[in-house]
Amino acid sequence: MPRHFTPEEYTARQSRARAALLENGLDAILLFAPESHYWLTGYDTFGFAMFQCMVMTAKGDIHLFTRAPDRLQALQTSTLSEDQLHIWVDIEGVDPVSGLANLLGDLGVRNGTLAFESRTAGLTDFWGQRLRAALPDIQDGSGIFPALRRLKSDAEVAMHRRAAELSDDALDAAIATTHAGAFEGDILAAMQGAVFKGGGDYAGNEFILGSGDAALLCRSASGRRHLSDQDQMTIEWSGAYARYHAAMMQTLIVGTPSDAHKRMHTAASEALAACEAAIRPGAPMGDVYDAHARVFDAHGLRNARLNACGYGMGAVYGPIWVDFPMFYENNPTIMLENQVFFLHMILMDDATGNAMCLGHSVLCRAGGVERLSRHAPDLITC
């Protein structure tokens, strides 16, 4: 049985998914996104790095086409039974796409109206080209399951809350280990260790940590340094629980914060509050971006801000924990009650060499946004 939710939860999800297939006039959908597999059945694996596909028909039948290492993985983590599993064997020259097409034939849907997920790391271009060649009339249905997953159940919200607690624990660990002379590797180890000690998982991408000039980077980079007596360190991380995330971001100051850092933090804190005020059910995501841009531009920081200020959180897999779409200009996507969002106020000024980032995850509620972090978005010095 699945590990994290009740059978009734999965029955409800599968009923919603079947209704979506019927609404879209589909006989079946070929699911390649691991997030879709996990949401629909609880199937939890990084086996999507190889060719695998979950098929759902409009009748509600669900079948998994995968490799032998994931047979027991499926049986132990998902709602699937042995007769719903179909194994393709690793032999030189094997064509798993042909095997998948044969399965569709056995299910009586090969000549029906089919859709598949292409916007996912679970289907490389190599296999995608072969899939389209084998099934030339197949449609792209990449948006169907992300739309279903955006509507979170109360049980899913509870997972996000636990992930947020783990994110807070990781920040506590970072603050405790950050000081002049501290080694970046020790800080990262303490943060990740706090998540594991709390029963959490690896996050969808690596924790980002950079100090000095690297505090202006939004991506991780190899190489570790020791912190200077006067330094800045930007961290972006997420607790993960049952694959659910609640990301955070912060620039910590070692030593005495400069006037520039103080001004940037004031702007970031104001922008964060403005974004929170713009999050409400029924409003477009573009409103949140506008709030962020308006505040930073009023502070004369247009040159230091980015063109997005956050995105959805969910149960996601590598290579990134982003659950699209993002908060960007004119995004028409409507926000829903019980959605979880990560807001990041990022200021990285390469003209002055100063960074100041502030961010946490929030829950969209009918009566207003709820911060999931117990940490206030303060200017933190170590």
Stockholm file with secondary structure:
# STOCKHOLM 1.0

chainA/1-382         MPRHFTPEEYTARQSRARAALLENGLDAILLFAPESHYWLTGYDTFGFAMFQCMVMTAKGDIHLFTRAPDRLQALQTSTLSEDQLHIWVDIEGVDPVSGLANLLGDLGVRNGTLAFESRTAGLTDFWGQRLRAALPDIQDGSGIFPALRRLKSDAEVAMHRRAAELSDDALDAAIATTHAGAFEGDILAAMQGAVFKGGGDYAGNEFILGSGDAALLCRSASGRRHLSDQDQMTIEWSGAYARYHAAMMQTLIVGTPSDAHKRMHTAASEALAACEAAIRPGAPMGDVYDAHARVFDAHGLRNARLNACGYGMGAVYGPIWVDFPMFYENNPTIMLENQVFFLHMILMDDATGNAMCLGHSVLCRAGGVERLSRHAPDLITC
#=GR chainA/1-382 SS CCSSSCHHHHHHHHHHHHHHHHHTTCSEEEECCHHHHHHHHCCCCSGGGSSCEEEEETTSCEEEEECGGGHHHHHHHSSCCGGGEEECCCCTTCCHHHHHHHHHHHTTCTTSCEEECCSSTTSCHHHHHHHHHHSTTCEECTTHHHHHHHSCCHHHHHHHHHHHHHHHHHHHHHHHHCSTTCBHHHHHHHHHHHHHHTTCCCCSSCCEEEEGGGGGCSSCCSCCCBCCSSEEEEEEEEEEETTEEEEEEEEEEESSCCHHHHHHHHHHHHHHHHHHHHCCTTSBTHHHHHHHHHHHHHTTCGGGCCSCCEEEECBCCTTCCCEEEECCTTCCCBCCTTCEEEEEEEEEETTTTEEEEEEEEEECCTTCCEECCSSCCCCCBC
#=GC SS_cons         CCSSSCHHHHHHHHHHHHHHHHHTTCSEEEECCHHHHHHHHCCCCSGGGSSCEEEEETTSCEEEEECGGGHHHHHHHSSCCGGGEEECCCCTTCCHHHHHHHHHHHTTCTTSCEEECCSSTTSCHHHHHHHHHHSTTCEECTTHHHHHHHSCCHHHHHHHHHHHHHHHHHHHHHHHHCSTTCBHHHHHHHHHHHHHHTTCCCCSSCCEEEEGGGGGCSSCCSCCCBCCSSEEEEEEEEEEETTEEEEEEEEEEESSCCHHHHHHHHHHHHHHHHHHHHCCTTSBTHHHHHHHHHHHHHTTCGGGCCSCCEEEECBCCTTCCCEEEECCTTCCCBCCTTCEEEEEEEEEETTTTEEEEEEEEEECCTTCCEECCSSCCCCCBC
//
